[in-house]
């Protein structure tokens, strides 16, 4: 696989670019700390990013739907 320009940007820069776009309608959830090993254990803190295309209440409802989907998938 050839290196691409995207590899030159940090995770924070990529998230900021995505959320800045007027066409973006959604949320980005990511770990506060980058993963340094192949897998992680224990608790993690996560951040949620969104833009003005969604109101805070809409973001909350979307996260709730995602949580319900994950719970059903794990059953």
PDB file of N, CA, C, O and CB in Angstrom:
ATOM      1  N   UNK A   1       0.843  -1.176   0.000  1.00  0.00           N
ATOM      2  CA  UNK A   1       0.000   0.000   0.000  1.00  0.00           C
ATOM      3  C   UNK A   1       0.889   1.240   0.000  1.00  0.00           C
ATOM      4  O   UNK A   1       1.814   1.348   0.804  1.00  0.00           O
ATOM      5  CB  UNK A   1      -0.959  -0.003   1.218  1.00  0.00           C
ATOM      6  N   UNK A   2       0.610   2.149  -0.882  1.00  0.00           N
ATOM      7  CA  UNK A   2       1.392   3.377  -0.989  1.00  0.00           C
ATOM      8  C   UNK A   2       0.959   4.398   0.065  1.00  0.00           C
ATOM      9  O   UNK A   2      -0.233   4.537   0.336  1.00  0.00           O
ATOM     10  CB  UNK A   2       1.253   3.977  -2.395  1.00  0.00           C
ATOM     11  N   UNK A   3       1.911   5.108   0.656  1.00  0.00           N
ATOM     12  CA  UNK A   3       1.546   6.169   1.600  1.00  0.00           C
ATOM     13  C   UNK A   3       0.743   7.256   0.881  1.00  0.00           C
ATOM     14  O   UNK A   3       0.992   7.561  -0.285  1.00  0.00           O
ATOM     15  CB  UNK A   3       2.816   6.779   2.259  1.00  0.00           C
ATOM     16  N   UNK A   4      -0.195   7.816   1.576  1.00  0.00           N
ATOM     17  CA  UNK A   4      -1.009   8.873   0.983  1.00  0.00           C
ATOM     18  C   UNK A   4      -0.879  10.150   1.806  1.00  0.00           C
ATOM     19  O   UNK A   4      -0.306  10.146   2.896  1.00  0.00           O
ATOM     20  CB  UNK A   4      -2.490   8.437   0.887  1.00  0.00           C
ATOM     21  N   UNK A   5      -1.411  11.225   1.277  1.00  0.00           N
ATOM     22  CA  UNK A   5      -1.353  12.511   1.975  1.00  0.00           C
ATOM     23  C   UNK A   5      -2.064  12.467   3.320  1.00  0.00           C
ATOM     24  O   UNK A   5      -1.712  13.212   4.235  1.00  0.00           O
ATOM     25  CB  UNK A   5      -1.962  13.600   1.112  1.00  0.00           C
ATOM     26  N   UNK A   6      -3.059  11.601   3.444  1.00  0.00           N
ATOM     27  CA  UNK A   6      -3.824  11.541   4.688  1.00  0.00           C
ATOM     28  C   UNK A   6      -2.941  11.140   5.868  1.00  0.00           C
ATOM     29  O   UNK A   6      -3.227  11.508   7.007  1.00  0.00           O
ATOM     30  CB  UNK A   6      -4.985  10.558   4.547  1.00  0.00           C
ATOM     31  N   UNK A   7      -1.892  10.405   5.609  1.00  0.00           N
ATOM     32  CA  UNK A   7      -0.985   9.975   6.673  1.00  0.00           C
ATOM     33  C   UNK A   7      -0.187  11.136   7.264  1.00  0.00           C
ATOM     34  O   UNK A   7       0.416  10.996   8.328  1.00  0.00           O
ATOM     35  CB  UNK A   7      -0.033   8.921   6.146  1.00  0.00           C
ATOM     36  N   UNK A   8      -0.182  12.259   6.590  1.00  0.00           N
ATOM     37  CA  UNK A   8       0.578  13.417   7.053  1.00  0.00           C
ATOM     38  C   UNK A   8      -0.184  14.255   8.071  1.00  0.00           C
ATOM     39  O   UNK A   8       0.371  15.196   8.638  1.00  0.00           O
ATOM     40  CB  UNK A   8       0.961  14.280   5.880  1.00  0.00           C
ATOM     41  N   UNK A   9      -1.463  13.918   8.311  1.00  0.00           N
ATOM     42  CA  UNK A   9      -2.301  14.686   9.219  1.00  0.00           C
ATOM     43  C   UNK A   9      -2.541  13.917  10.509  1.00  0.00           C
ATOM     44  O   UNK A   9      -2.580  12.686  10.520  1.00  0.00           O
ATOM     45  CB  UNK A   9      -3.632  15.036   8.555  1.00  0.00           C
ATOM     46  N   UNK A  10      -2.700  14.663  11.591  1.00  0.00           N
ATOM     47  CA  UNK A  10      -3.018  14.040  12.871  1.00  0.00           C
ATOM     48  C   UNK A  10      -4.501  13.692  12.910  1.00  0.00           C
ATOM     49  O   UNK A  10      -5.298  14.185  12.112  1.00  0.00           O
ATOM     50  CB  UNK A  10      -2.641  14.972  14.052  1.00  0.00           C
ATOM     51  N   UNK A  11      -4.841  12.844  13.847  1.00  0.00           N
ATOM     52  CA  UNK A  11      -6.245  12.484  14.035  1.00  0.00           C
ATOM     53  C   UNK A  11      -7.075  13.733  14.320  1.00  0.00           C
ATOM     54  O   UNK A  11      -8.166  13.892  13.772  1.00  0.00           O
ATOM     55  CB  UNK A  11      -6.396  11.462  15.184  1.00  0.00           C
ATOM     56  N   UNK A  12      -6.574  14.601  15.158  1.00  0.00           N
ATOM     57  CA  UNK A  12      -7.301  15.830  15.502  1.00  0.00           C
ATOM     58  C   UNK A  12      -7.533  16.709  14.277  1.00  0.00           C
ATOM     59  O   UNK A  12      -8.609  17.287  14.124  1.00  0.00           O
ATOM     60  CB  UNK A  12      -6.535  16.619  16.566  1.00  0.00           C
ATOM     61  N   UNK A  13      -6.531  16.814  13.403  1.00  0.00           N
ATOM     62  CA  UNK A  13      -6.681  17.622  12.187  1.00  0.00           C
ATOM     63  C   UNK A  13      -7.722  17.020  11.251  1.00  0.00           C
ATOM     64  O   UNK A  13      -8.499  17.750  10.636  1.00  0.00           O
ATOM     65  CB  UNK A  13      -5.336  17.750  11.459  1.00  0.00           C
ATOM     66  N   UNK A  14      -7.744  15.703  11.140  1.00  0.00           N
ATOM     67  CA  UNK A  14      -8.716  15.042  10.271  1.00  0.00           C
ATOM     68  C   UNK A  14     -10.139  15.220  10.802  1.00  0.00           C
ATOM     69  O   UNK A  14     -11.066  15.475  10.033  1.00  0.00           O
ATOM     70  CB  UNK A  14      -8.383  13.549  10.140  1.00  0.00           C
ATOM     71  N   UNK A  15     -10.306  15.084  12.112  1.00  0.00           N
ATOM     72  CA  UNK A  15     -11.631  15.279  12.714  1.00  0.00           C
ATOM     73  C   UNK A  15     -12.087  16.715  12.525  1.00  0.00           C
ATOM     74  O   UNK A  15     -13.240  16.955  12.166  1.00  0.00           O
ATOM     75  CB  UNK A  15     -11.613  14.918  14.215  1.00  0.00           C
ATOM     76  N   UNK A  16     -11.205  17.668  12.762  1.00  0.00           N
ATOM     77  CA  UNK A  16     -11.552  19.082  12.599  1.00  0.00           C
ATOM     78  C   UNK A  16     -11.976  19.382  11.164  1.00  0.00           C
ATOM     79  O   UNK A  16     -12.930  20.130  10.948  1.00  0.00           O
ATOM     80  CB  UNK A  16     -10.366  19.972  12.993  1.00  0.00           C
ATOM     81  N   UNK A  17     -11.293  18.820  10.198  1.00  0.00           N
ATOM     82  CA  UNK A  17     -11.641  19.032   8.789  1.00  0.00           C
ATOM     83  C   UNK A  17     -13.014  18.435   8.478  1.00  0.00           C
ATOM     84  O   UNK A  17     -13.823  19.066   7.798  1.00  0.00           O
ATOM     85  CB  UNK A  17     -10.568  18.411   7.866  1.00  0.00           C
ATOM     86  N   UNK A  18     -13.273  17.258   8.957  1.00  0.00           N
ATOM     87  CA  UNK A  18     -14.564  16.613   8.708  1.00  0.00           C
ATOM     88  C   UNK A  18     -15.706  17.410   9.316  1.00  0.00           C
ATOM     89  O   UNK A  18     -16.701  17.672   8.641  1.00  0.00           O
ATOM     90  CB  UNK A  18     -14.566  15.193   9.267  1.00  0.00           C
ATOM     91  N   UNK A  19     -15.580  17.795  10.562  1.00  0.00           N
ATOM     92  CA  UNK A  19     -16.637  18.523  11.255  1.00  0.00           C
ATOM     93  C   UNK A  19     -16.823  19.926  10.673  1.00  0.00           C
ATOM     94  O   UNK A  19     -17.924  20.474  10.726  1.00  0.00           O
ATOM     95  CB  UNK A  19     -16.323  18.612  12.749  1.00  0.00           C
ATOM     96  N   UNK A  20     -15.779  20.500  10.129  1.00  0.00           N
ATOM     97  CA  UNK A  20     -15.854  21.834   9.530  1.00  0.00           C
ATOM     98  C   UNK A  20     -16.729  21.847   8.279  1.00  0.00           C
ATOM     99  O   UNK A  20     -17.311  22.881   7.951  1.00  0.00           O
ATOM    100  CB  UNK A  20     -14.457  22.336   9.187  1.00  0.00           C
ATOM    101  N   UNK A  21     -16.831  20.744   7.592  1.00  0.00           N
ATOM    102  CA  UNK A  21     -17.545  20.683   6.314  1.00  0.00           C
ATOM    103  C   UNK A  21     -19.047  20.821   6.500  1.00  0.00           C
ATOM    104  O   UNK A  21     -19.639  20.148   7.344  1.00  0.00           O
ATOM    105  CB  UNK A  21     -17.234  19.378   5.599  1.00  0.00           C
ATOM    106  N   UNK A  22     -19.659  21.686   5.715  1.00  0.00           N
ATOM    107  CA  UNK A  22     -21.107  21.919   5.774  1.00  0.00           C
ATOM    108  C   UNK A  22     -21.889  20.677   5.365  1.00  0.00           C
ATOM    109  O   UNK A  22     -23.045  20.521   5.756  1.00  0.00           O
ATOM    110  CB  UNK A  22     -21.494  23.095   4.874  1.00  0.00           C
ATOM    111  N   UNK A  23     -21.275  19.793   4.583  1.00  0.00           N
ATOM    112  CA  UNK A  23     -21.960  18.595   4.107  1.00  0.00           C
ATOM    113  C   UNK A  23     -21.953  17.470   5.135  1.00  0.00           C
ATOM    114  O   UNK A  23     -22.628  16.459   4.941  1.00  0.00           O
ATOM    115  CB  UNK A  23     -21.322  18.115   2.826  1.00  0.00           C
ATOM    116  N   UNK A  24     -21.200  17.625   6.229  1.00  0.00           N
ATOM    117  CA  UNK A  24     -21.099  16.574   7.232  1.00  0.00           C
ATOM    118  C   UNK A  24     -22.314  16.608   8.140  1.00  0.00           C
ATOM    119  O   UNK A  24     -22.620  17.634   8.748  1.00  0.00           O
ATOM    120  CB  UNK A  24     -19.807  16.722   8.054  1.00  0.00           C
ATOM    121  N   UNK A  25     -23.004  15.479   8.226  1.00  0.00           N
ATOM    122  CA  UNK A  25     -24.154  15.337   9.114  1.00  0.00           C
ATOM    123  C   UNK A  25     -23.942  14.065   9.919  1.00  0.00           C
ATOM    124  O   UNK A  25     -24.239  12.966   9.450  1.00  0.00           O
ATOM    125  CB  UNK A  25     -25.514  15.294   8.313  1.00  0.00           C
ATOM    126  N   UNK A  26     -23.435  14.218  11.111  1.00  0.00           N
ATOM    127  CA  UNK A  26     -23.159  13.056  11.933  1.00  0.00           C
ATOM    128  C   UNK A  26     -22.317  13.431  13.124  1.00  0.00           C
ATOM    129  O   UNK A  26     -22.179  14.604  13.472  1.00  0.00           O
ATOM    130  CB  UNK A  26     -22.472  11.980  11.126  1.00  0.00           C
ATOM    131  N   UNK A  27     -21.758  12.417  13.740  1.00  0.00           N
ATOM    132  CA  UNK A  27     -20.909  12.619  14.903  1.00  0.00           C
ATOM    133  C   UNK A  27     -19.627  11.811  14.726  1.00  0.00           C
ATOM    134  O   UNK A  27     -19.594  10.820  13.996  1.00  0.00           O
ATOM    135  CB  UNK A  27     -21.646  12.215  16.211  1.00  0.00           C
ATOM    136  N   UNK A  28     -18.597  12.245  15.396  1.00  0.00           N
ATOM    137  CA  UNK A  28     -17.344  11.495  15.434  1.00  0.00           C
ATOM    138  C   UNK A  28     -17.083  11.196  16.907  1.00  0.00           C
ATOM    139  O   UNK A  28     -17.034  12.105  17.735  1.00  0.00           O
ATOM    140  CB  UNK A  28     -16.137  12.300  14.765  1.00  0.00           C
ATOM    141  N   UNK A  29     -16.918   9.923  17.221  1.00  0.00           N
ATOM    142  CA  UNK A  29     -16.594   9.492  18.578  1.00  0.00           C
ATOM    143  C   UNK A  29     -15.216   8.861  18.526  1.00  0.00           C
ATOM    144  O   UNK A  29     -14.961   7.965  17.721  1.00  0.00           O
ATOM    145  CB  UNK A  29     -17.666   8.488  19.149  1.00  0.00           C
ATOM    146  N   UNK A  30     -14.327   9.334  19.389  1.00  0.00           N
ATOM    147  CA  UNK A  30     -12.976   8.758  19.391  1.00  0.00           C
ATOM    148  C   UNK A  30     -12.401   8.774  20.798  1.00  0.00           C
ATOM    149  O   UNK A  30     -12.808   9.562  21.652  1.00  0.00           O
ATOM    150  CB  UNK A  30     -12.047   9.531  18.426  1.00  0.00           C
ATOM    151  N   UNK A  31     -11.452   7.887  21.012  1.00  0.00           N
ATOM    152  CA  UNK A  31     -10.780   7.812  22.293  1.00  0.00           C
ATOM    153  C   UNK A  31      -9.974   9.083  22.527  1.00  0.00           C
ATOM    154  O   UNK A  31      -9.350   9.620  21.612  1.00  0.00           O
ATOM    155  CB  UNK A  31      -9.875   6.573  22.362  1.00  0.00           C
ATOM    156  N   UNK A  32     -10.000   9.550  23.768  1.00  0.00           N
ATOM    157  CA  UNK A  32      -9.244  10.753  24.109  1.00  0.00           C
ATOM    158  C   UNK A  32      -7.746  10.533  23.877  1.00  0.00           C
ATOM    159  O   UNK A  32      -7.033  11.442  23.449  1.00  0.00           O
ATOM    160  CB  UNK A  32      -9.506  11.155  25.575  1.00  0.00           C
ATOM    161  N   UNK A  33      -7.284   9.321  24.165  1.00  0.00           N
ATOM    162  CA  UNK A  33      -5.882   8.978  23.943  1.00  0.00           C
ATOM    163  C   UNK A  33      -5.775   8.018  22.761  1.00  0.00           C
ATOM    164  O   UNK A  33      -6.634   7.157  22.573  1.00  0.00           O
ATOM    165  CB  UNK A  33      -5.254   8.351  25.220  1.00  0.00           C
ATOM    166  N   UNK A  34      -4.722   8.170  21.969  1.00  0.00           N
ATOM    167  CA  UNK A  34      -4.525   7.260  20.845  1.00  0.00           C
ATOM    168  C   UNK A  34      -4.089   5.895  21.351  1.00  0.00           C
ATOM    169  O   UNK A  34      -3.452   5.780  22.398  1.00  0.00           O
ATOM    170  CB  UNK A  34      -3.485   7.824  19.859  1.00  0.00           C
ATOM    171  N   UNK A  35      -4.438   4.876  20.605  1.00  0.00           N
ATOM    172  CA  UNK A  35      -4.093   3.503  20.969  1.00  0.00           C
ATOM    173  C   UNK A  35      -2.623   3.256  20.650  1.00  0.00           C
ATOM    174  O   UNK A  35      -2.184   3.443  19.515  1.00  0.00           O
ATOM    175  CB  UNK A  35      -4.999   2.481  20.223  1.00  0.00           C
ATOM    176  N   UNK A  36      -1.881   2.840  21.646  1.00  0.00           N
ATOM    177  CA  UNK A  36      -0.442   2.603  21.466  1.00  0.00           C
ATOM    178  C   UNK A  36      -0.109   1.120  21.323  1.00  0.00           C
ATOM    179  O   UNK A  36       1.015   0.769  20.966  1.00  0.00           O
ATOM    180  CB  UNK A  36       0.330   3.184  22.638  1.00  0.00           C
ATOM    181  N   UNK A  37      -1.077   0.253  21.601  1.00  0.00           N
ATOM    182  CA  UNK A  37      -0.862  -1.193  21.522  1.00  0.00           C
ATOM    183  C   UNK A  37      -1.885  -1.795  20.562  1.00  0.00           C
ATOM    184  O   UNK A  37      -2.738  -1.087  20.026  1.00  0.00           O
ATOM    185  CB  UNK A  37      -0.969  -1.856  22.934  1.00  0.00           C
ATOM    186  N   UNK A  38      -1.791  -3.113  20.348  1.00  0.00           N
ATOM    187  CA  UNK A  38      -2.711  -3.777  19.431  1.00  0.00           C
ATOM    188  C   UNK A  38      -4.141  -3.811  19.959  1.00  0.00           C
ATOM    189  O   UNK A  38      -5.089  -3.775  19.173  1.00  0.00           O
ATOM    190  CB  UNK A  38      -2.237  -5.182  19.161  1.00  0.00           C
ATOM    191  N   UNK A  39      -4.307  -3.880  21.261  1.00  0.00           N
ATOM    192  CA  UNK A  39      -5.637  -3.867  21.855  1.00  0.00           C
ATOM    193  C   UNK A  39      -5.586  -3.065  23.146  1.00  0.00           C
ATOM    194  O   UNK A  39      -4.513  -2.821  23.697  1.00  0.00           O
ATOM    195  CB  UNK A  39      -6.152  -5.309  22.116  1.00  0.00           C
ATOM    196  N   UNK A  40      -6.760  -2.659  23.622  1.00  0.00           N
ATOM    197  CA  UNK A  40      -6.775  -1.892  24.859  1.00  0.00           C
ATOM    198  C   UNK A  40      -7.621  -2.582  25.896  1.00  0.00           C
ATOM    199  O   UNK A  40      -8.565  -3.309  25.586  1.00  0.00           O
ATOM    200  CB  UNK A  40      -7.286  -0.482  24.617  1.00  0.00           C
ATOM    201  N   UNK A  41      -7.256  -2.333  27.134  1.00  0.00           N
ATOM    202  CA  UNK A  41      -7.986  -2.892  28.267  1.00  0.00           C
ATOM    203  C   UNK A  41      -8.323  -1.763  29.220  1.00  0.00           C
ATOM    204  O   UNK A  41      -7.765  -0.669  29.135  1.00  0.00           O
ATOM    205  CB  UNK A  41      -7.162  -4.003  28.986  1.00  0.00           C
ATOM    206  N   UNK A  42      -9.235  -2.042  30.116  1.00  0.00           N
ATOM    207  CA  UNK A  42      -9.600  -1.033  31.098  1.00  0.00           C
ATOM    208  C   UNK A  42     -10.558  -0.009  30.528  1.00  0.00           C
ATOM    209  O   UNK A  42     -11.149  -0.204  29.467  1.00  0.00           O
ATOM    210  CB  UNK A  42      -8.370  -0.344  31.619  1.00  0.00           C
ATOM    211  N   UNK A  43     -10.696   1.074  31.246  1.00  0.00           N
ATOM    212  CA  UNK A  43     -11.628   2.128  30.853  1.00  0.00           C
ATOM    213  C   UNK A  43     -10.936   3.150  29.960  1.00  0.00           C
ATOM    214  O   UNK A  43      -9.728   3.370  30.049  1.00  0.00           O
ATOM    215  CB  UNK A  43     -12.219   2.817  32.092  1.00  0.00           C
ATOM    216  N   UNK A  44     -11.730   3.760  29.110  1.00  0.00           N
ATOM    217  CA  UNK A  44     -11.252   4.820  28.214  1.00  0.00           C
ATOM    218  C   UNK A  44     -12.199   6.001  28.302  1.00  0.00           C
ATOM    219  O   UNK A  44     -13.391   5.838  28.560  1.00  0.00           O
ATOM    220  CB  UNK A  44     -11.141   4.314  26.742  1.00  0.00           C
ATOM    221  N   UNK A  45     -11.667   7.172  28.091  1.00  0.00           N
ATOM    222  CA  UNK A  45     -12.490   8.369  27.947  1.00  0.00           C
ATOM    223  C   UNK A  45     -12.637   8.644  26.460  1.00  0.00           C
ATOM    224  O   UNK A  45     -11.680   8.518  25.696  1.00  0.00           O
ATOM    225  CB  UNK A  45     -11.862   9.602  28.699  1.00  0.00           C
ATOM    226  N   UNK A  46     -13.841   9.019  26.058  1.00  0.00           N
ATOM    227  CA  UNK A  46     -14.105   9.282  24.659  1.00  0.00           C
ATOM    228  C   UNK A  46     -14.595  10.706  24.469  1.00  0.00           C
ATOM    229  O   UNK A  46     -15.202  11.290  25.367  1.00  0.00           O
ATOM    230  CB  UNK A  46     -15.122   8.291  24.111  1.00  0.00           C
ATOM    231  N   UNK A  47     -14.329  11.255  23.303  1.00  0.00           N
ATOM    232  CA  UNK A  47     -14.795  12.588  22.931  1.00  0.00           C
ATOM    233  C   UNK A  47     -15.788  12.459  21.791  1.00  0.00           C
ATOM    234  O   UNK A  47     -15.693  11.552  20.964  1.00  0.00           O
ATOM    235  CB  UNK A  47     -13.608  13.509  22.529  1.00  0.00           C
ATOM    236  N   UNK A  48     -16.738  13.376  21.760  1.00  0.00           N
ATOM    237  CA  UNK A  48     -17.743  13.422  20.700  1.00  0.00           C
ATOM    238  C   UNK A  48     -17.623  14.772  20.010  1.00  0.00           C
ATOM    239  O   UNK A  48     -17.598  15.814  20.665  1.00  0.00           O
ATOM    240  CB  UNK A  48     -19.195  13.196  21.265  1.00  0.00           C
ATOM    241  N   UNK A  49     -17.550  14.747  18.686  1.00  0.00           N
ATOM    242  CA  UNK A  49     -17.481  15.973  17.889  1.00  0.00           C
ATOM    243  C   UNK A  49     -18.680  16.007  16.940  1.00  0.00           C
ATOM    244  O   UNK A  49     -19.079  14.981  16.389  1.00  0.00           O
ATOM    245  CB  UNK A  49     -16.132  16.056  17.093  1.00  0.00           C
ATOM    246  N   UNK A  50     -19.235  17.177  16.761  1.00  0.00           N
ATOM    247  CA  UNK A  50     -20.329  17.388  15.815  1.00  0.00           C
ATOM    248  C   UNK A  50     -20.306  18.853  15.409  1.00  0.00           C
ATOM    249  O   UNK A  50     -19.637  19.671  16.042  1.00  0.00           O
ATOM    250  CB  UNK A  50     -21.721  16.987  16.434  1.00  0.00           C
ATOM    251  N   UNK A  51     -21.042  19.182  14.347  1.00  0.00           N
ATOM    252  CA  UNK A  51     -21.087  20.577  13.924  1.00  0.00           C
ATOM    253  C   UNK A  51     -22.499  21.131  14.058  1.00  0.00           C
ATOM    254  O   UNK A  51     -23.368  20.478  14.636  1.00  0.00           O
ATOM    255  CB  UNK A  51     -20.592  20.719  12.478  1.00  0.00           C
ATOM    256  N   UNK A  52     -22.731  22.301  13.541  1.00  0.00           N
ATOM    257  CA  UNK A  52     -24.024  22.970  13.717  1.00  0.00           C
ATOM    258  C   UNK A  52     -25.140  22.358  12.875  1.00  0.00           C
ATOM    259  O   UNK A  52     -26.280  22.816  12.944  1.00  0.00           O
ATOM    260  CB  UNK A  52     -23.891  24.429  13.377  1.00  0.00           C
ATOM    261  N   UNK A  53     -24.832  21.336  12.084  1.00  0.00           N
ATOM    262  CA  UNK A  53     -25.885  20.650  11.345  1.00  0.00           C
ATOM    263  C   UNK A  53     -26.780  19.836  12.273  1.00  0.00           C
ATOM    264  O   UNK A  53     -27.892  19.469  11.894  1.00  0.00           O
ATOM    265  CB  UNK A  53     -25.278  19.747  10.283  1.00  0.00           C
ATOM    266  N   UNK A  54     -26.307  19.551  13.477  1.00  0.00           N
ATOM    267  CA  UNK A  54     -27.084  18.820  14.470  1.00  0.00           C
ATOM    268  C   UNK A  54     -27.173  19.637  15.754  1.00  0.00           C
ATOM    269  O   UNK A  54     -26.190  20.236  16.191  1.00  0.00           O
ATOM    270  CB  UNK A  54     -26.458  17.432  14.749  1.00  0.00           C
ATOM    271  N   UNK A  55     -28.360  19.654  16.349  1.00  0.00           N
ATOM    272  CA  UNK A  55     -28.531  20.281  17.658  1.00  0.00           C
ATOM    273  C   UNK A  55     -28.053  19.306  18.731  1.00  0.00           C
ATOM    274  O   UNK A  55     -27.940  18.105  18.483  1.00  0.00           O
ATOM    275  CB  UNK A  55     -30.025  20.693  17.899  1.00  0.00           C
ATOM    276  N   UNK A  56     -27.775  19.822  19.911  1.00  0.00           N
ATOM    277  CA  UNK A  56     -27.282  18.985  21.000  1.00  0.00           C
ATOM    278  C   UNK A  56     -28.261  17.846  21.297  1.00  0.00           C
ATOM    279  O   UNK A  56     -27.836  16.712  21.518  1.00  0.00           O
ATOM    280  CB  UNK A  56     -27.051  19.831  22.263  1.00  0.00           C
ATOM    281  N   UNK A  57     -29.551  18.132  21.303  1.00  0.00           N
ATOM    282  CA  UNK A  57     -30.548  17.092  21.564  1.00  0.00           C
ATOM    283  C   UNK A  57     -30.510  16.006  20.488  1.00  0.00           C
ATOM    284  O   UNK A  57     -30.673  14.824  20.791  1.00  0.00           O
ATOM    285  CB  UNK A  57     -31.952  17.708  21.642  1.00  0.00           C
ATOM    286  N   UNK A  58     -30.298  16.403  19.238  1.00  0.00           N
ATOM    287  CA  UNK A  58     -30.201  15.426  18.144  1.00  0.00           C
ATOM    288  C   UNK A  58     -28.962  14.541  18.310  1.00  0.00           C
ATOM    289  O   UNK A  58     -29.010  13.340  18.045  1.00  0.00           O
ATOM    290  CB  UNK A  58     -30.158  16.148  16.778  1.00  0.00           C
ATOM    291  N   UNK A  59     -27.871  15.134  18.744  1.00  0.00           N
ATOM    292  CA  UNK A  59     -26.641  14.371  18.990  1.00  0.00           C
ATOM    293  C   UNK A  59     -26.902  13.337  20.080  1.00  0.00           C
ATOM    294  O   UNK A  59     -26.493  12.183  19.951  1.00  0.00           O
ATOM    295  CB  UNK A  59     -25.465  15.315  19.397  1.00  0.00           C
ATOM    296  N   UNK A  60     -27.574  13.739  21.144  1.00  0.00           N
ATOM    297  CA  UNK A  60     -27.904  12.816  22.225  1.00  0.00           C
ATOM    298  C   UNK A  60     -28.774  11.668  21.750  1.00  0.00           C
ATOM    299  O   UNK A  60     -28.532  10.516  22.111  1.00  0.00           O
ATOM    300  CB  UNK A  60     -28.600  13.553  23.345  1.00  0.00           C
ATOM    301  N   UNK A  61     -29.793  11.968  20.939  1.00  0.00           N
ATOM    302  CA  UNK A  61     -30.667  10.914  20.417  1.00  0.00           C
ATOM    303  C   UNK A  61     -29.894   9.966  19.504  1.00  0.00           C
ATOM    304  O   UNK A  61     -30.089   8.751  19.558  1.00  0.00           O
ATOM    305  CB  UNK A  61     -31.856  11.527  19.657  1.00  0.00           C
ATOM    306  N   UNK A  62     -29.024  10.515  18.670  1.00  0.00           N
ATOM    307  CA  UNK A  62     -28.221   9.683  17.770  1.00  0.00           C
ATOM    308  C   UNK A  62     -27.301   8.752  18.558  1.00  0.00           C
ATOM    309  O   UNK A  62     -27.176   7.573  18.224  1.00  0.00           O
ATOM    310  CB  UNK A  62     -27.392  10.565  16.823  1.00  0.00           C
ATOM    311  N   UNK A  63     -26.665   9.270  19.592  1.00  0.00           N
ATOM    312  CA  UNK A  63     -25.805   8.441  20.426  1.00  0.00           C
ATOM    313  C   UNK A  63     -26.610   7.347  21.130  1.00  0.00           C
ATOM    314  O   UNK A  63     -26.121   6.231  21.305  1.00  0.00           O
ATOM    315  CB  UNK A  63     -25.073   9.306  21.457  1.00  0.00           C
ATOM    316  N   UNK A  64     -27.840   7.667  21.533  1.00  0.00           N
ATOM    317  CA  UNK A  64     -28.707   6.677  22.169  1.00  0.00           C
ATOM    318  C   UNK A  64     -29.051   5.556  21.192  1.00  0.00           C
ATOM    319  O   UNK A  64     -29.030   4.383  21.564  1.00  0.00           O
ATOM    320  CB  UNK A  64     -29.993   7.342  22.692  1.00  0.00           C
ATOM    321  N   UNK A  65     -29.366   5.905  19.953  1.00  0.00           N
ATOM    322  CA  UNK A  65     -29.672   4.897  18.933  1.00  0.00           C
ATOM    323  C   UNK A  65     -28.461   4.001  18.687  1.00  0.00           C
ATOM    324  O   UNK A  65     -28.603   2.784  18.565  1.00  0.00           O
ATOM    325  CB  UNK A  65     -30.113   5.571  17.616  1.00  0.00           C
ATOM    326  N   UNK A  66     -27.280   4.592  18.614  1.00  0.00           N
ATOM    327  CA  UNK A  66     -26.060   3.816  18.416  1.00  0.00           C
ATOM    328  C   UNK A  66     -25.841   2.878  19.601  1.00  0.00           C
ATOM    329  O   UNK A  66     -25.496   1.712  19.409  1.00  0.00           O
ATOM    330  CB  UNK A  66     -24.840   4.751  18.230  1.00  0.00           C
ATOM    331  N   UNK A  67     -26.035   3.369  20.816  1.00  0.00           N
ATOM    332  CA  UNK A  67     -25.854   2.539  22.007  1.00  0.00           C
ATOM    333  C   UNK A  67     -26.818   1.356  21.999  1.00  0.00           C
ATOM    334  O   UNK A  67     -26.427   0.237  22.333  1.00  0.00           O
ATOM    335  CB  UNK A  67     -26.055   3.376  23.278  1.00  0.00           C
ATOM    336  N   UNK A  68     -28.067   1.594  21.623  1.00  0.00           N
ATOM    337  CA  UNK A  68     -29.047   0.507  21.554  1.00  0.00           C
ATOM    338  C   UNK A  68     -28.633  -0.524  20.499  1.00  0.00           C
ATOM    339  O   UNK A  68     -28.756  -1.728  20.724  1.00  0.00           O
ATOM    340  CB  UNK A  68     -30.453   1.065  21.234  1.00  0.00           C
ATOM    341  N   UNK A  69     -28.152  -0.060  19.374  1.00  0.00           N
ATOM    342  CA  UNK A  69     -27.706  -0.966  18.306  1.00  0.00           C
ATOM    343  C   UNK A  69     -26.541  -1.828  18.789  1.00  0.00           C
ATOM    344  O   UNK A  69     -26.522  -3.033  18.535  1.00  0.00           O
ATOM    345  CB  UNK A  69     -27.291  -0.164  17.047  1.00  0.00           C
ATOM    346  N   UNK A  70     -25.593  -1.242  19.464  1.00  0.00           N
ATOM    347  CA  UNK A  70     -24.436  -1.974  19.978  1.00  0.00           C
ATOM    348  C   UNK A  70     -24.882  -3.010  21.009  1.00  0.00           C
ATOM    349  O   UNK A  70     -24.399  -4.143  21.005  1.00  0.00           O
ATOM    350  CB  UNK A  70     -23.409  -1.001  20.601  1.00  0.00           C
ATOM    351  N   UNK A  71     -25.795  -2.624  21.885  1.00  0.00           N
ATOM    352  CA  UNK A  71     -26.300  -3.568  22.884  1.00  0.00           C
ATOM    353  C   UNK A  71     -26.967  -4.766  22.227  1.00  0.00           C
ATOM    354  O   UNK A  71     -26.752  -5.902  22.650  1.00  0.00           O
ATOM    355  CB  UNK A  71     -27.285  -2.874  23.822  1.00  0.00           C
ATOM    356  N   UNK A  72     -27.780  -4.526  21.190  1.00  0.00           N
ATOM    357  CA  UNK A  72     -28.451  -5.627  20.486  1.00  0.00           C
ATOM    358  C   UNK A  72     -27.433  -6.515  19.770  1.00  0.00           C
ATOM    359  O   UNK A  72     -27.592  -7.735  19.733  1.00  0.00           O
ATOM    360  CB  UNK A  72     -29.478  -5.076  19.474  1.00  0.00           C
ATOM    361  N   UNK A  73     -26.403  -5.916  19.210  1.00  0.00           N
ATOM    362  CA  UNK A  73     -25.385  -6.681  18.500  1.00  0.00           C
ATOM    363  C   UNK A  73     -24.573  -7.561  19.449  1.00  0.00           C
ATOM    364  O   UNK A  73     -24.058  -8.602  19.042  1.00  0.00           O
ATOM    365  CB  UNK A  73     -24.460  -5.741  17.744  1.00  0.00           C
ATOM    366  N   UNK A  74     -24.459  -7.152  20.697  1.00  0.00           N
ATOM    367  CA  UNK A  74     -23.665  -7.919  21.668  1.00  0.00           C
ATOM    368  C   UNK A  74     -24.473  -9.025  22.327  1.00  0.00           C
ATOM    369  O   UNK A  74     -23.899  -9.899  22.977  1.00  0.00           O
ATOM    370  CB  UNK A  74     -23.107  -6.995  22.736  1.00  0.00           C
ATOM    371  N   UNK A  75     -25.774  -9.008  22.177  1.00  0.00           N
ATOM    372  CA  UNK A  75     -26.626 -10.053  22.801  1.00  0.00           C
ATOM    373  C   UNK A  75     -26.561 -11.350  22.040  1.00  0.00           C
ATOM    374  O   UNK A  75     -27.210 -12.324  22.424  1.00  0.00           O
ATOM    375  CB  UNK A  75     -28.080  -9.590  22.882  1.00  0.00           C
TER     376      UNK A  75
END
